[in-house]
């Protein structure tokens, strides 16, 4: 799956919600077998979801050939893309360190993926024409889209951390959750200060 397709899929917003629900349903200790295989299977599904969407967002600042008019927006979108690229590399290194860890699974049912594709298509149409598009309305919509994606990602990282038993993998997930929380807060602050507060004042 290409990074462009991952970003397109993520714009539908539905994927990570399903991933969080999938992991929450499987974190009970009673459901883990003696070898821990059931829990590892669930975590691998979570890591695959996390990796697919993080690697897609690594190009968020370039995907639409955006000409930013607001410096604060450009800075936070660049911060998101930079961290997504960093986390992508960390997950790939983790997979090399732990051969049993999978990043290439497609755990969702076909009907769920089809629904997400439809949602993503509708979302992309709201950006059209996407090439070279700019302006406050576009930037606000982009920030709201990224906010929704980061909100889902940070909750996925939290749920995975609660299920993880490896200290090294847990450290990565906890660090990811902290950084994702920070980026989510930064986007919220830019939205309030640059796009909502001024309109409310008017």
HELIX and SHEET records of a PDB file:
HELIX    1   1 UNK A    3  UNK A   10  1                                   8    
HELIX    2   2 UNK A   14  UNK A   24  1                                  11    
HELIX    3   3 UNK A   29  UNK A   31  5                                   3    
HELIX    4   4 UNK A   37  UNK A   57  1                                  21    
HELIX    5   5 UNK A   71  UNK A   97  1                                  27    
HELIX    6   6 UNK A  110  UNK A  125  1                                  16    
HELIX    7   7 UNK A  136  UNK A  163  1                                  28    
HELIX    8   8 UNK A  167  UNK A  190  1                                  24    
HELIX    9   9 UNK A  191  UNK A  196  3                                   6    
HELIX   10  10 UNK A  197  UNK A  201  1                                   5    
END                                                                             
